[in-house]
Every structure is written in structure tokens, then in C-alpha cells.
Amino acid sequence: MTVFNANDPKYQSCCCGAHVTTLARVFVILGVVGSMLDLLILSMHWEHILSNLFACLGAVAIFKEMRGLILVYIALSAIASILDMFDIMTDTYANPKYKDVKQFVVPFMAVLCLIIAVIEFIVYRVYWNLARFIKDRENAPELPVVYQE
């Protein structure tokens, strides 16, 4: 019978050695703050409001450690990121003010989107590891407790 060990190295992050619960909370707080700034600075457009709702959903899922909701948050965030990158690339390509420098701007934006995708993959990986941590903790057998009088 294996015993659940919350401090197992597989629950430590590869980049800074922080526990997956701590790192996921830091990332989701950064996401909420970024989403709020996006909403306040850019506009109250429906896409920004929806992004803010996703960020709040993620915060609730991660702080309450709700595995199913974390997985939903990962899926919705990944879909939103892909759509955002597609939107960035099509807007950049179709924008008439980049007509003369399109051969430089479009590859630059593509590289920028690739860098953002790599960073988001790392963040989603931390969220996935948190979901795995929660599953392992829930599936661990309970040890008998003996009280001494």
C-alpha cells in the first residue's frame, strides 16, 4: 500500500522548486490581476469581460482545489488563447498601416505569439499538475488512526 506524500518531488515545480499548489496560486493571481488591468486599460469589450470571468473561475477552482473545475478552466483558457493568437495574427496581416512593413511585422508577431504560447503551456502544465495532486490526494488510502489514552 502506497502512502500519499504531499511533499513528493513530483509535486514540485521544475523551474523554481515551489510546490504545485503555491505556484498555481501565484499564476492564477497574476492572471486575475492581468485580466483586471486588461479590462480597465483596454476596454469593457465583451472579450475582456469574458476573459475576466475566466480568470475569476480559475481563481475559485485553484484556491478551493476543485479538480474538475481546474480541468474546465485549463480547457477554456487554452481555447481562448488559441483564438486570441489567431485574432492577433489576422488583425496584423489585414491591418493596412502595416502594408509597407508586413514582411517584418507578421513574422515578429508570429514569434511573439509562439513565445506567449510557450509561457502559457508552462502555466497550464502547473495547473494540470495541481489537478493530478488533488486526484492523488483524494485517491490515497486512509491510514488507520490510533489514539492513546
Rosetta constraint file for C-alpha pairs under 8 A:
AtomPair CA 2 CA 140 HARMONIC 7.79 0.50
AtomPair CA 2 CA 141 HARMONIC 7.92 0.50
AtomPair CA 3 CA 140 HARMONIC 6.69 0.50
AtomPair CA 3 CA 141 HARMONIC 7.12 0.50
AtomPair CA 4 CA 136 HARMONIC 7.22 0.50
AtomPair CA 4 CA 137 HARMONIC 6.35 0.50
AtomPair CA 4 CA 140 HARMONIC 5.67 0.50
AtomPair CA 4 CA 141 HARMONIC 7.85 0.50
AtomPair CA 6 CA 11 HARMONIC 7.25 0.50
AtomPair CA 6 CA 133 HARMONIC 7.84 0.50
AtomPair CA 6 CA 137 HARMONIC 7.69 0.50
AtomPair CA 7 CA 11 HARMONIC 6.65 0.50
AtomPair CA 7 CA 12 HARMONIC 7.63 0.50
AtomPair CA 7 CA 19 HARMONIC 7.72 0.50
AtomPair CA 8 CA 12 HARMONIC 7.32 0.50
AtomPair CA 11 CA 19 HARMONIC 5.93 0.50
AtomPair CA 11 CA 20 HARMONIC 5.50 0.50
AtomPair CA 11 CA 129 HARMONIC 7.00 0.50
AtomPair CA 11 CA 130 HARMONIC 7.78 0.50
AtomPair CA 11 CA 133 HARMONIC 6.78 0.50
AtomPair CA 12 CA 17 HARMONIC 5.34 0.50
AtomPair CA 12 CA 18 HARMONIC 5.53 0.50
AtomPair CA 12 CA 19 HARMONIC 4.51 0.50
AtomPair CA 12 CA 20 HARMONIC 5.62 0.50
AtomPair CA 13 CA 17 HARMONIC 4.87 0.50
AtomPair CA 13 CA 18 HARMONIC 5.47 0.50
AtomPair CA 13 CA 19 HARMONIC 6.14 0.50
AtomPair CA 13 CA 20 HARMONIC 6.00 0.50
AtomPair CA 13 CA 23 HARMONIC 7.60 0.50
AtomPair CA 13 CA 126 HARMONIC 7.40 0.50
AtomPair CA 18 CA 22 HARMONIC 6.54 0.50
AtomPair CA 18 CA 23 HARMONIC 6.16 0.50
AtomPair CA 19 CA 23 HARMONIC 6.27 0.50
AtomPair CA 20 CA 24 HARMONIC 5.92 0.50
AtomPair CA 20 CA 126 HARMONIC 6.34 0.50
AtomPair CA 20 CA 127 HARMONIC 7.87 0.50
AtomPair CA 20 CA 129 HARMONIC 6.68 0.50
AtomPair CA 20 CA 130 HARMONIC 5.70 0.50
AtomPair CA 20 CA 133 HARMONIC 8.00 0.50
AtomPair CA 21 CA 25 HARMONIC 6.24 0.50
AtomPair CA 21 CA 62 HARMONIC 7.99 0.50
AtomPair CA 21 CA 130 HARMONIC 6.11 0.50
AtomPair CA 22 CA 26 HARMONIC 6.30 0.50
AtomPair CA 23 CA 27 HARMONIC 6.15 0.50
AtomPair CA 23 CA 126 HARMONIC 7.25 0.50
AtomPair CA 24 CA 28 HARMONIC 6.10 0.50
AtomPair CA 24 CA 62 HARMONIC 6.99 0.50
AtomPair CA 24 CA 123 HARMONIC 7.73 0.50
AtomPair CA 24 CA 126 HARMONIC 6.04 0.50
AtomPair CA 24 CA 127 HARMONIC 5.88 0.50
AtomPair CA 24 CA 130 HARMONIC 7.12 0.50
AtomPair CA 25 CA 29 HARMONIC 6.11 0.50
AtomPair CA 25 CA 59 HARMONIC 7.54 0.50
AtomPair CA 25 CA 62 HARMONIC 6.51 0.50
AtomPair CA 25 CA 63 HARMONIC 6.76 0.50
AtomPair CA 26 CA 30 HARMONIC 6.25 0.50
AtomPair CA 27 CA 31 HARMONIC 6.14 0.50
AtomPair CA 27 CA 123 HARMONIC 6.94 0.50
AtomPair CA 28 CA 32 HARMONIC 6.15 0.50
AtomPair CA 28 CA 55 HARMONIC 7.13 0.50
AtomPair CA 28 CA 58 HARMONIC 6.57 0.50
AtomPair CA 28 CA 59 HARMONIC 5.70 0.50
AtomPair CA 28 CA 62 HARMONIC 7.57 0.50
AtomPair CA 29 CA 33 HARMONIC 6.15 0.50
AtomPair CA 29 CA 59 HARMONIC 7.00 0.50
AtomPair CA 30 CA 34 HARMONIC 5.97 0.50
AtomPair CA 31 CA 35 HARMONIC 5.97 0.50
AtomPair CA 31 CA 55 HARMONIC 6.11 0.50
AtomPair CA 32 CA 36 HARMONIC 6.10 0.50
AtomPair CA 32 CA 52 HARMONIC 6.89 0.50
AtomPair CA 32 CA 55 HARMONIC 5.12 0.50
AtomPair CA 32 CA 56 HARMONIC 6.44 0.50
AtomPair CA 32 CA 59 HARMONIC 7.45 0.50
AtomPair CA 33 CA 37 HARMONIC 6.18 0.50
AtomPair CA 34 CA 38 HARMONIC 6.01 0.50
AtomPair CA 35 CA 39 HARMONIC 6.12 0.50
AtomPair CA 35 CA 48 HARMONIC 7.38 0.50
AtomPair CA 35 CA 51 HARMONIC 6.49 0.50
AtomPair CA 35 CA 52 HARMONIC 5.22 0.50
AtomPair CA 35 CA 55 HARMONIC 6.82 0.50
AtomPair CA 36 CA 40 HARMONIC 6.12 0.50
AtomPair CA 36 CA 52 HARMONIC 6.44 0.50
AtomPair CA 37 CA 41 HARMONIC 5.73 0.50
AtomPair CA 37 CA 42 HARMONIC 7.92 0.50
AtomPair CA 38 CA 42 HARMONIC 5.51 0.50
AtomPair CA 38 CA 43 HARMONIC 7.39 0.50
AtomPair CA 38 CA 48 HARMONIC 6.81 0.50
AtomPair CA 39 CA 43 HARMONIC 5.53 0.50
AtomPair CA 39 CA 44 HARMONIC 5.76 0.50
AtomPair CA 39 CA 45 HARMONIC 7.87 0.50
AtomPair CA 39 CA 48 HARMONIC 5.45 0.50
AtomPair CA 39 CA 49 HARMONIC 6.65 0.50
AtomPair CA 39 CA 52 HARMONIC 7.33 0.50
AtomPair CA 40 CA 44 HARMONIC 7.18 0.50
AtomPair CA 43 CA 48 HARMONIC 7.16 0.50
AtomPair CA 44 CA 48 HARMONIC 6.33 0.50
AtomPair CA 44 CA 49 HARMONIC 6.44 0.50
AtomPair CA 45 CA 49 HARMONIC 6.43 0.50
AtomPair CA 46 CA 50 HARMONIC 6.02 0.50
AtomPair CA 47 CA 51 HARMONIC 6.10 0.50
AtomPair CA 48 CA 52 HARMONIC 6.14 0.50
AtomPair CA 49 CA 53 HARMONIC 6.30 0.50
AtomPair CA 50 CA 54 HARMONIC 6.25 0.50
AtomPair CA 51 CA 55 HARMONIC 6.24 0.50
AtomPair CA 52 CA 56 HARMONIC 6.27 0.50
AtomPair CA 53 CA 57 HARMONIC 6.09 0.50
AtomPair CA 54 CA 58 HARMONIC 6.18 0.50
AtomPair CA 54 CA 73 HARMONIC 7.05 0.50
AtomPair CA 54 CA 76 HARMONIC 7.64 0.50
AtomPair CA 54 CA 77 HARMONIC 7.15 0.50
AtomPair CA 55 CA 59 HARMONIC 6.24 0.50
AtomPair CA 56 CA 60 HARMONIC 6.25 0.50
AtomPair CA 57 CA 61 HARMONIC 6.15 0.50
AtomPair CA 57 CA 69 HARMONIC 7.98 0.50
AtomPair CA 57 CA 73 HARMONIC 6.94 0.50
AtomPair CA 58 CA 62 HARMONIC 5.99 0.50
AtomPair CA 58 CA 69 HARMONIC 7.72 0.50
AtomPair CA 58 CA 70 HARMONIC 6.58 0.50
AtomPair CA 58 CA 73 HARMONIC 5.69 0.50
AtomPair CA 59 CA 63 HARMONIC 5.93 0.50
AtomPair CA 60 CA 64 HARMONIC 5.79 0.50
AtomPair CA 60 CA 65 HARMONIC 7.97 0.50
AtomPair CA 61 CA 65 HARMONIC 5.62 0.50
AtomPair CA 61 CA 66 HARMONIC 5.01 0.50
AtomPair CA 61 CA 67 HARMONIC 7.25 0.50
AtomPair CA 61 CA 69 HARMONIC 5.42 0.50
AtomPair CA 61 CA 70 HARMONIC 5.32 0.50
AtomPair CA 61 CA 73 HARMONIC 7.81 0.50
AtomPair CA 62 CA 66 HARMONIC 6.55 0.50
AtomPair CA 62 CA 70 HARMONIC 6.47 0.50
AtomPair CA 65 CA 70 HARMONIC 7.75 0.50
AtomPair CA 65 CA 131 HARMONIC 7.93 0.50
AtomPair CA 65 CA 134 HARMONIC 7.04 0.50
AtomPair CA 66 CA 70 HARMONIC 6.18 0.50
AtomPair CA 67 CA 71 HARMONIC 6.40 0.50
AtomPair CA 67 CA 131 HARMONIC 5.09 0.50
AtomPair CA 67 CA 134 HARMONIC 6.41 0.50
AtomPair CA 67 CA 135 HARMONIC 7.19 0.50
AtomPair CA 68 CA 72 HARMONIC 6.38 0.50
AtomPair CA 68 CA 131 HARMONIC 7.94 0.50
AtomPair CA 69 CA 73 HARMONIC 6.02 0.50
AtomPair CA 70 CA 74 HARMONIC 6.17 0.50
AtomPair CA 70 CA 127 HARMONIC 7.05 0.50
AtomPair CA 70 CA 128 HARMONIC 7.83 0.50
AtomPair CA 70 CA 131 HARMONIC 6.62 0.50
AtomPair CA 71 CA 75 HARMONIC 6.30 0.50
AtomPair CA 71 CA 128 HARMONIC 7.28 0.50
AtomPair CA 71 CA 131 HARMONIC 7.19 0.50
AtomPair CA 72 CA 76 HARMONIC 6.11 0.50
AtomPair CA 73 CA 77 HARMONIC 5.88 0.50
AtomPair CA 74 CA 78 HARMONIC 6.02 0.50
AtomPair CA 74 CA 124 HARMONIC 6.29 0.50
AtomPair CA 74 CA 127 HARMONIC 7.27 0.50
AtomPair CA 74 CA 128 HARMONIC 7.72 0.50
AtomPair CA 75 CA 79 HARMONIC 6.23 0.50
AtomPair CA 76 CA 80 HARMONIC 6.11 0.50
AtomPair CA 77 CA 81 HARMONIC 6.03 0.50
AtomPair CA 78 CA 82 HARMONIC 6.24 0.50
AtomPair CA 79 CA 83 HARMONIC 6.25 0.50
AtomPair CA 80 CA 84 HARMONIC 6.04 0.50
AtomPair CA 81 CA 85 HARMONIC 6.17 0.50
AtomPair CA 81 CA 117 HARMONIC 7.91 0.50
AtomPair CA 82 CA 86 HARMONIC 6.19 0.50
AtomPair CA 83 CA 87 HARMONIC 6.06 0.50
AtomPair CA 84 CA 88 HARMONIC 6.12 0.50
AtomPair CA 85 CA 89 HARMONIC 6.18 0.50
AtomPair CA 85 CA 113 HARMONIC 6.18 0.50
AtomPair CA 86 CA 90 HARMONIC 6.15 0.50
AtomPair CA 87 CA 91 HARMONIC 5.94 0.50
AtomPair CA 88 CA 92 HARMONIC 6.01 0.50
AtomPair CA 88 CA 109 HARMONIC 7.81 0.50
AtomPair CA 89 CA 93 HARMONIC 6.10 0.50
AtomPair CA 89 CA 106 HARMONIC 7.22 0.50
AtomPair CA 89 CA 109 HARMONIC 6.86 0.50
AtomPair CA 89 CA 110 HARMONIC 6.99 0.50
AtomPair CA 90 CA 94 HARMONIC 5.98 0.50
AtomPair CA 91 CA 95 HARMONIC 5.79 0.50
AtomPair CA 92 CA 98 HARMONIC 7.40 0.50
AtomPair CA 92 CA 105 HARMONIC 7.59 0.50
AtomPair CA 92 CA 106 HARMONIC 6.51 0.50
AtomPair CA 92 CA 109 HARMONIC 7.68 0.50
AtomPair CA 93 CA 98 HARMONIC 7.67 0.50
AtomPair CA 93 CA 102 HARMONIC 7.09 0.50
AtomPair CA 93 CA 106 HARMONIC 6.37 0.50
AtomPair CA 95 CA 99 HARMONIC 7.22 0.50
AtomPair CA 98 CA 102 HARMONIC 5.20 0.50
AtomPair CA 98 CA 105 HARMONIC 7.15 0.50
AtomPair CA 101 CA 105 HARMONIC 6.16 0.50
AtomPair CA 102 CA 106 HARMONIC 5.71 0.50
AtomPair CA 103 CA 107 HARMONIC 6.94 0.50
AtomPair CA 104 CA 108 HARMONIC 6.27 0.50
AtomPair CA 105 CA 109 HARMONIC 6.11 0.50
AtomPair CA 106 CA 110 HARMONIC 6.15 0.50
AtomPair CA 107 CA 111 HARMONIC 6.18 0.50
AtomPair CA 108 CA 112 HARMONIC 6.17 0.50
AtomPair CA 109 CA 113 HARMONIC 6.06 0.50
AtomPair CA 110 CA 114 HARMONIC 6.19 0.50
AtomPair CA 111 CA 115 HARMONIC 6.24 0.50
AtomPair CA 112 CA 116 HARMONIC 6.26 0.50
AtomPair CA 113 CA 117 HARMONIC 6.05 0.50
AtomPair CA 114 CA 118 HARMONIC 6.29 0.50
AtomPair CA 115 CA 119 HARMONIC 6.36 0.50
AtomPair CA 116 CA 120 HARMONIC 6.10 0.50
AtomPair CA 117 CA 121 HARMONIC 6.02 0.50
AtomPair CA 118 CA 122 HARMONIC 6.41 0.50
AtomPair CA 119 CA 123 HARMONIC 6.44 0.50
AtomPair CA 120 CA 124 HARMONIC 6.05 0.50
AtomPair CA 121 CA 125 HARMONIC 6.01 0.50
AtomPair CA 122 CA 126 HARMONIC 6.45 0.50
AtomPair CA 123 CA 127 HARMONIC 6.47 0.50
AtomPair CA 124 CA 128 HARMONIC 6.05 0.50
AtomPair CA 125 CA 129 HARMONIC 6.11 0.50
AtomPair CA 126 CA 130 HARMONIC 6.23 0.50
AtomPair CA 127 CA 131 HARMONIC 6.34 0.50
AtomPair CA 128 CA 132 HARMONIC 6.29 0.50
AtomPair CA 129 CA 133 HARMONIC 6.07 0.50
AtomPair CA 130 CA 134 HARMONIC 6.22 0.50
AtomPair CA 131 CA 135 HARMONIC 6.21 0.50
AtomPair CA 132 CA 136 HARMONIC 6.08 0.50
AtomPair CA 133 CA 137 HARMONIC 6.11 0.50
AtomPair CA 134 CA 138 HARMONIC 6.12 0.50
AtomPair CA 135 CA 139 HARMONIC 6.08 0.50
AtomPair CA 136 CA 140 HARMONIC 6.03 0.50
